[in-house]
Amino acid sequence: MANGKKLQVTLRRSPNGRLKNHRQCVAGLGLRRMHQTVTVDDTPQIRGMIRKVSYMLEVQEA
């Protein structure tokens, strides 16, 4: 998985009013505001964070 692969993650729904650990996952991915896109490494840890808050995100392979 981590062979130099990248993922583009976009925040599509607001983290306001969500569980604290879900907001922390969004922040851990480097997302600060709505419709912001970040590029992250494709690791099992990042995949777990994405899976936890997948209902708020849009993910594409880069």
Secondary structure, DSSP 8 states (H G I E B T S, - for coil): --SS-EEEEEE-S--TTS-HHHHHHHHHTT--STT-EEEEE--HHHHHHHHHTGGGEEEEE-
